[in-house]
Amino acid sequence: MPNTTDTPEERSEERRAGAGSVQSVDRAVSVLEILARLGEAGVTEISEELEVHKSTAFRILGVLENRGLVEQEKERGKYFLGAGVLRLAGAAAIRLDISQEGQPVCRALADDTGETANIAVLDGDAAVNIMQARGSAAVTAYNWLGRRTPLHATASGKVLLAHLPRERRETLLARKLPRFTENTLTTPAALRDQLSAALDDGFACSTEELEIGLNAVAAPVRAHDGAVIGAIGVSGPAYRMEEPLLAELAERSAKAAADLSRRMGYAG
């Protein structure tokens, strides 16, 4: 319902803005960029930069303030970037850091095992591979880099899923879990058992659960505060990475994970 105190000009502007949420997102991002450039700014300055009415700028700032992305200096009415931006920037920095620090570790793991080594991080409801190195025994040219993979059907995904807060983990387990092969675990109960084992053992395995003929192992990578921020492991053909060998490969992956965790500042 439109605000009856708005002027016709304001209502006309709101109707144009409502034509697509993309415009609202664009304006919100523009506000953040303005504050990043100026350091601080008032509603009038921001509305002039955006070329919108002050009431529109005020509403955008209100949404950003509610999400902690901007804060207001109450005495002068100026807005500046909030702590929420630091939180987002910190998450991005962690991803960049693990990529940089993980490159030699990933390469060493691939050389040690002869298989394809990967580093994955959580990306919403999936694991995304941000680093890859192929070992001497790798016979496939398949590139996992940048690929989003399901949490419940991959070794890296199980590691990340196991270390999520319980409420978040249960929310993901409650969703319909797609079946990729006859070995894919699609029931919460079966997955809980494997996730508990991953916490106890320090690694997780997947045996032809994402693709027939593909096995994998992975271990958790920790940040300086002990939080799990990624997983590192190896994948390869099931005929070579047979189940009796998975424990040994998992041990090597765990050593690589410990090395990378130390590089990330973890002293545990």
N, C-alpha and C positions, 0 to 999 in steps of 0.2 A: 504494500500500500504506500503511495507516495506521501511525502511529508507535506502537509497542507500549508506549512509556513514557508516553504520554498517559493522563490519567484518563478515566473514562467520560464525565464532564461535558465535557471538552475534545473527545473524539471526537464526542459528540453535537453540539457546537457546530460542528465542522468539517463534519459531514454537512449541517447546515443551511446553512452558508456555501456548500457545493458545489452547492446547488440552482440557483445561477445565478451566472455570472461578473459580472453587473451589480452584485451586492452587493459583490463584491470590489473592483470599480472604484470604487464609491461610497465604500467604506471608505478606499481609498487616497487618493482626492481629499479626504476628510474629514481624513485625517492631515495633508496639505499645508495645509489651511485652519487646522487647529489650530496647527501650527507657525508659520504666518503671523501668527496672532493672538497667540500666547504668546511668540514669538521662539525659545524652546527648550522642550523637555519630555522627560521620561523615559518609559520604557515603561509604568510604572504610571499616570502621568497620562494618557497617550494611551489606554491600555486602558479607563480609567474614563470618559473622554470618549466613546469609541466604544461603551462598554458591552459589551466582549468580554473574553475571557480574555487574560492577559498574553502567552501563547504565540502567540495569533492576532495581537496587535499587533506582537509581535516579528517574525513572519514578514512582515507587511506592510512594516514598516520595512526589513527585509532586502532585499526586492525594490526598494523605492524607493532604498535606498542603493546597490545594484548598478547602478542606472540613473543615479546621480549626482544624484538629485532631493533626497535628504537626506544629511546627514553627521552623524557622531557625535563629540562631545567625549569622547575616550577616558578621560580621568582622572575625569570626573564622570558619564559615561554618558548625558549629555543629547544629544538629537538637535536639529538645526536644518536649515533649508532649505539645499540644496546648490547648487553652481554650475550644475547642469543646469536648475534653475528659471530662472536668469538667461538661459540660452541660449534657452529657450522664450519667456521674456518679451521677449527681444531680437528674436526673429523676429516676434512679434506687434507689437512697437513699430515695426519696419520697415514692416509692412503698414499700420499706422495713419499713419505718417509719409508714406509714398508716396501715400496717399489724400489727406492734407491738402495736401501740397506739389504734388501732381499736378493738383489741381482747376483752377487757373488755366491750367496748361500744356495740359491736355486741352481746355479750352474754347477756348484760342487756336488750337490745331491744327485743331479743328473749324471755327472761323471762317476760318482761313487756306485750308483745302482745300474747305470746303463739304460735306465728307462726315462720317460718324459717326466720332468719335475714341474710342479705348478704351485703358485701361491694364489690363494683365493681370499676374498674378503666378503663380508655380508653386504648385500645390496637389496634392502627391503625384505622380500620373501624368497630371495634366491642367493646363490653364491656366484660371484663374478671373478673370473680368473684374470689377475693383473700382471702376472709374470709367468714365463714358461721357458724351459730349457730342455733340449732333447739330448738324451744319452746316446752312447755308441750303439746300443742294441735296438733303439727305436727304429721301427721299419715303416712307420706311417708318417705322412706329411701333414696329418690333420692338425690344425691350429686351434688350440683351446683359448688363446689369448682374447680377452674381452667377452668371452661367451658366458652368458648367465645360465647356471645349471641348477636343478632343483635340489633343495636342501635334503630331502628325504631319500634321494636315490644316489647320492655321491658321498665319497669319504670326507671331502672337505666340508660339504654341506652338513653332514652329521656332526662333525666337530663344532662347527659354528652354532648349529641348532642346540647341541648339548649344553653349551655354555651361555645360552640366552637366559635372562630372568624367567622364572617359572611361568609367570602369567603370559608373557610374550610367547614362550615356547608352546604352551598349551593352546594358545589362540591359533598358532600355525598348524599344530597337530589336528585341531578340530576341523580344519578345512578338508575338502575333498582332495585326496592325494592321488595324483594320476599314476597309472601303471604304465611303465615303459617296456618291461620284459616280464616274464613269468617269475623272476626273482625279486621284483620290486616290492618292498614292504609298503603296504597301503593302509594298515590299521594302526591307530595310535598305540595300542598295547604292545605290538611287536616292535615298534620304533622306540618306545620308552625303554624297553629292555636293552636295545642296542645303544641308546644314548646314555643309559646308566653305566653300561660297560665301557663306553668311550671315556666317561669321567673317571672311572676306576683305573682303566688301562693306560690312559694318556694318549690314545690314538683311536681312529675309527677305520673301518674297512667297508668297501662295497664290492660285491662279487657279481658281476654281470647284472647289475640292477638298473643301470642307465642304458647300457647297450650290451647286447649279447657279444661275448668275447672280450669284454673290457673289465679289468679289475683295478682297484686303486686302494691306497692307504693314505692317511693324512694325520697330522698332529697339530695341536694348537700353538699359535704364536701369541705372545703376551706383550702388552705395553709395560711401561715403567711401573704402573700401579697394579699390575697383575691381571688386568682385564684382557680377555681374549679378543684380539683385533684381526685375526686372520688364521689361516691354516696353510701348512705346507706339506706336500706329499708327492707321491709318484703314482703314475698310472701306466698300464701297459696291457698287452694281450694276455688273456687268461691262460693260454697254453704255456706262457713263460712265467707269469706271475701266478703260479698255482697256489692254492690255499695254504699248503704247508710252508710256503716261503713268505707269506704275507706278514707273519710275526717278525721275521728278520728285517724285511723292508720297512715295517712300521717302526722298528727300533732305530733304523738309520734315519727315518723321517723325523722321529722324536729328537734325535741328536741335532739334526738340522734346525728343527723348531726351537730348541734350546739356544742354539747359536744365534739365530735371528732374534730371539727374545732378548738376549743379552745386548745385541746391537741396538735394540729398541729401548734399552735402559732398564730392563727387568733384571733384578739381582737375586731373585728367589731360586 
